[in-house]
């Protein structure tokens, strides 16, 4: 142990020691020296306008049921959903995306409830647009919330997911949502050719201005678990790897995105976001279309779990994570942190 009485004194830098300074022309730290300078030269800016708020809706009145695996997230009945939307709107969030919790009695293998014009989603869309005419209302286009099998497509007797038959149902679903007033439809199913078929169907029905946000690079990810709990839409058998993408592939993402763009997509999406920032960046170099990134339920749940243990600064992590998605190339971010982030910003 060092004897305090014999410890060497600290070196004090004075003018006489100036000769010891490095002869540097470039000192990047100059631009980090205070908060104002750092803000002035910041390359990536996250704003509430970048955020899309995913919301879960269910039948009934005056109910908000918290999702156990997603603390702070709820399934809302319409009356309380409108209150939640008002809070988001007042924070500067201009868009929401709806996901329905459908009663099991309404489900079948073909997902026919998905295009019921008087169903849950069309009814909710009408009410939202009446209350918030300038809000961008986005609807999910897929069969899994309506399927007895929990898959995104019709299941054949031998267990295959039928592509073309499913696409025909998706077109009907998109038209039903457009008729209700949806501003944007977001096909999340990953069936081949569905973007072109939906674009043609919408145009034929006179909905030329309804935007298509395509889940172009949607991976067969382990990050979706809490979301499936929220909707009760986990597959009853097998997995979704015959239609969602393999986690090891990046060139395939380019192919999928290019096909969706050719077929008429207005926005392309990468899902999940955090583990696929490289895919967001690659696609940003390949297209001039806006790119959306989905900060999915598993990403949300991990942050919440760590914060509840006191292991992280939740607010700081949320902003850093969302900024990383924007920095990678995302123009829009779907995130359950939308309200929290908007307050912080």
Secondary structure, DSSP 8 states (H G I E B T S, - for coil): ---GGG--------GGGGGGS---S--GGGGGSSHHHHHHT-S----GGGEEEEEEEESSSS-EEE-TTSTT-EEE-HHHHHHHHHHHHHTT--EEEEEEE--GGG-BTT-GGGG-TTSHHHHHHHHHHHH-TTSEEEEEE-SGGGBTT-SSSEE-TTS-EEHHHHHHHHHHHHHHHHHHT-SEEEE-S--TTHHHHHHHHHHHTT-TT-EEEEEEEEB--GGGHHHHHHHT---SSS-STTTSB-TT-SHHHHHHHHHHHHHT-SEEEEESSGGGHHHHHHHHHH-SSEEEEEE-HHHHHHHHHHHHTT-S-HHHHHHHHHHHHHHHT-SEEEETTHHHHHHH-
